[in-house]
């Protein structure tokens, strides 16, 4: 386990994303199940307010996770000089059994998060919010990929052995 400032930064951000993402996930499930844009009830009005809160949380998590991928690569490259035999970020990825899977998952998540951000952009442009239910249903799936990435990242960083 290496406790560099870069790894701590990534882990702290992942913890924050996990907390806020879980709040957004709970709201997204609620919105996915009960959303009816044609309804004029108080519960629909509450769902609309919650949808804006949840969408804002998701938007910022996903918008930060995309450039955070570059910081992740920078971090791997920076800690490569601490590992025997690792000359660059690829050596750090190969230093554990989880690095390759994490890298593949991160690239997949970049596309998923970008797709969600595109759907959200289109939804916000239209006053009838036609994609609200779809984007929150999509988030309920993307959330599990986010969780998998965070867990795999923690496992990878904790399984790096600098004594080898």
N, C-alpha and C positions, 0 to 999 in steps of 0.2 A: 504494500500500500504506500503510495506516495502522497504526501500532503503538500502539494505546491499551491500557491495562491490561485493559479488558473483552475486547478481541479476543484478547489474549494468553491471558487466562483461558480463553476458549472453545477456543482452539487447543491449549493444554496439556491441558485436559480431553479434547478429542477424541483427542489422541495417547494418553493413558492408556486411553481407551475402546477405541481401535484395538488396543492391545497386549493388554489383558485380553479383549476381544471375540474376538480371534484365538485365544487360548488356549481360550476357551469354545467357539469354533467347531470346533476340532480335536477336542475332547472330545465335542461334540454329534454330529459325524459318526460318531465311534466308537460312541457310545451308540445312535444311530439304526440303525446296521448290525447291532449285536450284542445289543440288548436283548431279554431273555426273562425276564420276572418269575417264571415257573414253574421256572426252572433254579436249581439249588443248587450250581453250580460256583464255584470261586474266581474265575474271570473275571467271572461275573455279580456276585459280591460286590464285586469291584473296580470294575465298571461302576456299581454303586449308589453307592459312595463318590464316584466321579468325577461322577456325575450330581448329587449334592448340591453339590459344589464348583462345577461348571459352572452349575447353576441359581442358586446364590448370586451368582456373578459376573454372570450375565445379569440377575438381578433388580435388582441395584444399578445396573448400567449403565442399564437401562431406567427404573428409578425416578428416577434423576438426570436422564436425558435429557428427561423430560416437563416438569419445572419449568425446566430449562435453556432450553426454548423461550421462556419468558417473559423470561429473561435475554438471549436472543438479540434479541428485539424491543426490549428496553430498550437494548441495545448499538447497534442500528441507529438508534434515536431519538437516542441520545447523540452518535453521530458525524455525525448529519445536519447539525450546525452547521459541520462542517469542509468539506462539499461545497457548491460553488456551485449554487444552484438547488434543493437538497434542503431542504425545510422540516420534514420528519418522516421516520419510518422508511420510508415508502413511497418517498420520494425516493431513499433509499439503495438500496432494492431495485431501483428503476428505473435506478440509476446504472451497473449492469453488465448484461450479457446473461444472467447466471446467477441473478440475484436471485429472479425469479419462479419459476423451476424449483426453486430451493432452498426457497423458502417452501412451495410445493405439496408437495415431498418431505417436509419437516419435519412438515407437518400429517398426511400419510399415515402417516409413521412414528409419530406420537403414537398413532394408532389401532392400528397393528400392535403397538407396544410394550405398549399397554394391554391388547390382546387376549392377548398372551403372558402378561402378569402375571395376568390372570384365569384362564387355563388353568393356570398354575402354582399359583395359590391353590387351585383345585379339586383339583389333583393332590395337593397336600400335605395336604388334608383327609382323603383316603382312604388307609388304610394299605397298600392293594394297589398304589398308584401307577399307576392305570389310564391316565393321560394322559402318562406320561413320554416314551414314544417319539414321540407326536404333538407334544408341545411342543418336543422337540429337533429334530424334522424341520421344524417351523415356524420355529425359530430359524435353521436353516441357510438358510432363505429370507430371514428378517428381517435376518440378518447382512449380506447383500449390499445391502439398502436402507440399513443403518447405514453401510456403507462408502461407498456412493454419496453419502449426506448429508455425511459427513466430507470426502470429496474435493471435493464441490461447494462446501462451506463454505470450505475453504482456497482454492479457485480464486476464489470470489467476493471474499473479503477481499483476496486478492493482486491482483485486477484493478480494485479501486477506485482511481481516479486523482484525487487531490485537487487537481491542477494545472489541471483543466478549468474 
